[in-house]
Amino acid sequence: MSNTSNFREAMRKAQGQTLIGPNVIANALPFVGGGLVLTAIGTYGGLGVIRSNPGIFMPTFLAALVLELILFFVARGVAERGNNSTALPLLATYSFLSGYTLSGLVYLALSSQGVGISGVGFAALGCGITFIAARQIGSNLSDQDGMALTQTVRLGIIALFVVLVVQLLFTVFGGQTPQFLEIAISGIGVLLFSGAAVVDFYILPRTYQDDQYLPAALSMYLTYINLFIFILRLLIAINRD
């Protein structure tokens, strides 16, 4: 859910700006793809740990989660300053750890009747279709519509984050989210991050210059990872017994 800080910074920079980086998204895409490949490798490794030595997964998951959060802020700061040679390995490590922390959800999906490997593939396909649609819509938004959508999506993601924190606390104290509520939360997450995908194509060229492709890549990476997570959560919730 680190997108919220990205949105605030991007909006601050983009207000009143014309395109300052018309090619920044094209420059960022190879790094987005590379990050997603590393995430897939991290997920595969996490699944291997769950299956072969499940007792150590939770401690390593928590350690990876803490390190992932630290790396996000460090790597983003370094990338924003234009130090790409230092930021790149940090972002690569961050992507790998994201995959490891994602492996628990993927394992749950693979173990869920009605989801399985086809559901994981559907979630990935959904991200790809969203990218194609978002590119067409976001690149043609007017300034008024683009800033309005950005503000709406940002506020929605903040509200979603609060709901997820409450849900996590509820679960820690032994509660279980009703199926209809889990479906609603996941569905809203899918809509918000689909909107975030559109926002990326509007706001990133107004926020970053062409050589600032790494922070732009990080923003897009976060959008599609979160979209994948919420599609998968939605599928699991729909098929929950």
Secondary structure, 3 states (H helix, E strand, C coil): CCHHHHHHHHHHHHCCCCCCCCCHHHHHHHHHHHHHHHHHHHHHHHHHHHHHCHHHHHHHHHHHHHHHHHHHHHHHHHHHCCCHHHHHHHHHHHHHHHHHHHHHHHHHHHHCCCCHHHHHHHHHHHHHHHHHHHHHHHCCCCHHHHHHHHHHHHHHHHHHHHHHHHHHHHHHCCCCCCHHHHHHHHHHHHHHHHHHHHHHHHHHHHHCCCCCHHHHHHHHHHHHHHHHHHHHHHHHHHCCC
